[in-house]
């Protein structure tokens, strides 16, 4: 095992430097960005509802197509096994 001791000392040094950086950097304050409460009255609820419905339809469509492809693959594997052993 070459370099084991060097790796450990390097890791210890790196973690010590990271801890020291954490002490130097200013602490994060409350978010001063966009507030959800302030912008909720601007939201178009019909568009939000439409986008949720669209995503749910896509999800159910994906589930149906995945079942279809899983069935198709199992049918092909079954057919190949039948042809192989008959």
C-alpha positions as semicolon CSV with decimal commas, in nm:
position;residue;x (nm);y (nm);z (nm)
1;X;0,000;0,000;0,000
2;X;0,194;0,294;-0,129
3;X;0,109;0,648;-0,031
4;X;-0,125;0,559;0,255
5;X;0,042;0,776;0,516
6;X;0,078;1,066;0,272
7;X;-0,288;1,048;0,185
8;X;-0,396;1,057;0,548
9;X;-0,180;1,358;0,630
10;X;-0,301;1,536;0,317
11;X;-0,663;1,464;0,410
12;X;-0,609;1,591;0,764
13;X;-0,449;1,911;0,634
14;X;-0,730;1,964;0,383
15;X;-1,003;1,917;0,644
16;X;-0,824;2,158;0,881
17;X;-0,806;2,421;0,604
18;X;-1,177;2,373;0,529
19;X;-1,268;2,423;0,895
20;X;-1,062;2,740;0,904
21;X;-1,233;2,868;0,588
22;X;-1,568;2,809;0,753
23;X;-1,464;3,040;1,034
24;X;-1,354;3,314;0,792
25;X;-1,656;3,316;0,563
26;X;-1,956;3,522;0,673
27;X;-2,259;3,328;0,790
28;X;-2,554;3,308;0,557
29;X;-2,840;3,536;0,646
30;X;-3,206;3,511;0,561
31;X;-3,292;3,503;0,194
32;X;-3,329;3,846;0,043
33;X;-3,443;3,709;-0,289
34;X;-3,791;3,648;-0,421
35;X;-4,045;3,577;-0,149
36;X;-4,313;3,323;-0,224
37;X;-4,565;3,502;-0,003
38;X;-4,520;3,832;-0,182
39;X;-4,559;3,680;-0,528
40;X;-4,843;3,436;-0,456
41;X;-5,106;3,699;-0,538
42;X;-4,947;3,744;-0,881
43;X;-4,973;3,373;-0,961
44;X;-5,216;3,263;-1,228
45;X;-5,390;2,968;-1,062
46;X;-5,538;2,839;-1,388
47;X;-5,193;2,810;-1,547
48;X;-5,058;2,639;-1,237
49;X;-5,348;2,394;-1,241
50;X;-5,296;2,328;-1,613
51;X;-4,927;2,261;-1,566
52;X;-4,994;2,020;-1,277
53;X;-5,252;1,834;-1,485
54;X;-5,011;1,819;-1,779
55;X;-4,736;1,671;-1,560
56;X;-4,972;1,414;-1,410
57;X;-5,090;1,313;-1,758
58;X;-4,728;1,276;-1,873
59;X;-4,653;1,065;-1,568
60;X;-4,944;0,830;-1,626
61;X;-4,859;0,811;-1,997
62;X;-4,501;0,719;-1,911
63;X;-4,623;0,449;-1,672
64;X;-4,849;0,299;-1,940
65;X;-4,574;0,300;-2,202
66;X;-4,324;0,144;-1,961
67;X;-4,568;-0,139;-1,886
68;X;-4,619;-0,187;-2,259
69;X;-4,245;-0,208;-2,330
70;X;-4,186;-0,440;-2,033
71;X;-4,458;-0,671;-2,164
72;X;-4,316;-0,657;-2,515
73;X;-3,965;-0,742;-2,396
74;X;-4,090;-1,032;-2,183
75;X;-4,294;-1,161;-2,480
76;X;-3,988;-1,150;-2,707
77;X;-3,772;-1,326;-2,445
78;X;-4,041;-1,590;-2,399
79;X;-4,064;-1,640;-2,775
80;X;-3,685;-1,673;-2,805
81;X;-3,674;-1,927;-2,521
82;X;-3,958;-2,124;-2,683
83;X;-3,775;-2,132;-3,017
84;X;-3,447;-2,223;-2,848
85;X;-3,580;-2,522;-2,654
86;X;-3,834;-2,665;-2,898
